[in-house]
């Protein structure tokens, strides 16, 4: 609710008012929560990389394949334990959907440094430059994805509440029995 939504974003380049084409920069979209990329946007799975620290932190650049020069690499699809640590093999989110052109911002603060290290790996392996990387879950329908996350959160809350109630009842039964026999 507090992050911005952007539409028709070219992940590789942007046109200045002067007509000059420059690399797309992530700092312009720092407040993005949902991004609907242009219809040309794809995951460049051939330039995927990973970083392993217990879990395998996977990244792949989101690009416009028709960009030939002045292309930026600041938009990254991410996931955990859904790629290979030996080769560029990204299988996270809706990676195999031709209709996926959207990203939901990855907001778990403790994961961000590991994704940044994976981007550094990609820069070294593939000769890329990513000055201000932004991390997204690659999805086909971000609204439906958020709705499923919300339902999952409600379900987990209800289950935790029922378990807490059951544990309280189990703890209360012996107390009531001992109080009844001592009276």
Order of alpha helices (4+ residues) and beta strands (2+ residues): beta-beta-beta-beta-beta-beta-beta-beta-alpha-beta-alpha
